[in-house]
Amino acid sequence: MKRIVSIVLFGLMVLIAVPSIAAVNGEQKKKSQTPLAGVWQMCYYISGTEDGSGRLISGNSFKILTEKGDMYNLVSIPTKGSIILGYGTYKVVSDRAYVEHITKTLDNPVLNGSDNVLEYNLSEDGKILTLKFYIEKDDKGNTIDTWFNETWMRVVMPDILPEDLQR
């Protein structure tokens, strides 16, 4: 039963995401109303030196921001599949901030039903999104009092199928 529900939820997510993916990939016929719309993959910088210069590698978390203002966070769990981690809506409120209204999230339930303001910076080419947001307490009332910084890379559709693609 859980597998059927997971498949149905994943199918629903694909149906919701396809218009956004199409809108932000390839040659756009018209300029997007929100430059944040699209599919984003969380990334991490890794470096073999102390100076911090390194490379960006992809992680297992995805954020879908639709043109209509829907927001979904998903995570892929190696060997177990993928889950929807949270969902809600979002609205860009300035050229440097947007608000996520979080309907439900599993990783920090204190945010359920609330608005979370995120500062953002979009790279000039629109491929890298950096986010900064503040969490005061967790769902048990413990003080977190921390600013979080995340780096996301836009997921794009290449012109041709990569030869090394593994599905």
C-alpha positions in Angstrom: 0.0 0.0 0.0 2.8 2.4 0.9 4.5 1.7 -2.5 1.2 2.5 -4.3 0.8 5.7 -2.4 4.4 6.7 -3.1 4.0 6.0 -6.9 0.8 8.0 -7.0 2.4 10.9 -5.1 5.5 10.8 -7.3 3.3 10.8 -10.4 1.3 13.8 -9.1 4.6 15.6 -8.4 5.8 15.0 -12.0 2.4 16.3 -13.4 2.7 19.4 -11.3 6.4 20.0 -12.1 6.3 19.4 -15.9 5.0 22.9 -16.7 7.6 24.5 -14.6 10.4 22.4 -16.0 9.3 23.2 -19.5 9.1 26.9 -18.7 12.6 27.2 -17.4 14.5 24.8 -19.7 15.7 25.3 -23.2 14.7 28.3 -25.2 11.9 30.2 -23.5 9.3 31.8 -25.6 8.5 34.4 -22.9 10.3 35.6 -19.9 9.3 33.8 -16.7 7.3 35.9 -14.2 9.5 34.5 -11.5 13.1 33.7 -12.0 12.9 31.2 -9.2 10.4 28.9 -11.0 11.9 25.5 -11.8 13.5 22.4 -10.4 16.5 22.9 -8.1 18.9 20.3 -6.6 20.7 21.0 -3.3 24.5 21.1 -3.7 27.5 21.2 -1.5 31.0 22.7 -2.1 33.8 20.3 -1.5 37.5 21.2 -1.4 40.8 19.4 -0.8 42.4 22.6 0.4 41.9 25.0 3.3 41.4 28.0 1.1 37.8 26.9 0.3 38.1 26.9 -3.4 36.6 23.7 -4.7 33.7 22.3 -6.7 30.0 22.1 -6.4 28.6 18.6 -6.2 24.9 17.6 -6.2 23.0 16.2 -3.2 19.9 14.2 -2.8 17.4 17.0 -2.1 15.2 18.7 -4.7 13.1 21.9 -4.5 10.3 22.5 -7.1 9.0 26.0 -7.4 6.2 26.3 -9.9 5.2 29.3 -12.0 1.8 29.2 -10.1 3.5 29.6 -6.7 3.5 26.0 -5.5 6.5 24.7 -3.6 7.6 21.1 -3.0 10.7 19.7 -1.3 11.7 16.2 -2.1 14.6 14.0 -1.0 15.9 10.8 -2.6 17.0 8.2 0.0 19.6 5.9 -1.6 18.3 2.3 -1.8 14.9 3.3 -0.4 13.3 5.7 -2.9 12.2 9.3 -2.7 9.8 11.1 -0.4 8.1 14.4 -0.3 9.7 16.2 2.6 7.5 19.3 2.6 5.1 21.4 0.5 3.3 24.7 0.4 3.3 27.8 -1.6 5.8 30.6 -2.2 5.7 34.3 -3.2 8.6 36.5 -4.3 8.4 39.7 -2.2 11.5 41.5 -3.5 14.5 41.0 -5.7 16.3 39.4 -2.8 13.6 37.7 -0.7 10.7 35.3 -1.0 8.3 33.8 1.5 7.5 30.1 1.7 4.1 29.4 3.3 4.8 25.9 4.6 1.7 23.7 4.7 3.6 20.7 6.0 7.2 19.7 6.5 8.7 16.6 8.1 12.2 17.9 8.9 11.1 20.9 11.0 7.4 20.6 12.0 7.5 23.8 14.0 7.3 25.5 10.5 4.0 23.7 9.6 1.3 26.3 8.8 3.7 29.2 9.0 5.5 31.6 6.7 9.3 31.4 6.4 11.2 34.3 4.9 14.2 33.3 2.8 16.8 35.7 1.5 18.0 34.6 -2.0 20.6 35.4 -4.5 20.4 34.1 -8.1 23.5 33.9 -10.1 23.7 36.0 -13.2 23.1 33.0 -15.5 20.2 31.8 -13.3 21.8 28.4 -12.6 22.8 28.8 -9.0 20.4 29.8 -6.2 21.7 30.6 -2.7 19.2 30.8 0.2 19.6 32.1 3.7 16.9 31.7 6.4 16.6 31.8 10.2 15.1 29.2 12.5 14.5 30.2 16.1 13.2 27.0 17.7 12.5 23.4 16.8 9.1 21.6 17.2 9.9 20.7 20.8 10.6 24.3 21.8 14.4 23.9 21.9 16.3 27.0 20.9 18.0 26.6 17.5 18.7 30.4 17.0 20.6 29.7 13.7 20.9 31.1 10.2 21.0 28.4 7.5 22.7 28.8 4.2 21.8 26.5 1.2 23.1 26.3 -2.3 20.9 25.0 -5.1 21.7 24.2 -8.7 19.0 24.5 -11.4 18.1 21.2 -13.0 18.0 21.6 -16.8 17.1 19.5 -19.7 20.2 18.9 -21.9 20.0 19.2 -25.7 20.8 15.4 -26.1 20.6 12.4 -23.9 23.9 12.0 -21.9 25.8 8.8 -23.0 26.7 8.0 -19.4 23.1 8.3 -18.1 22.1 5.6 -15.6 18.5 5.1 -14.7 
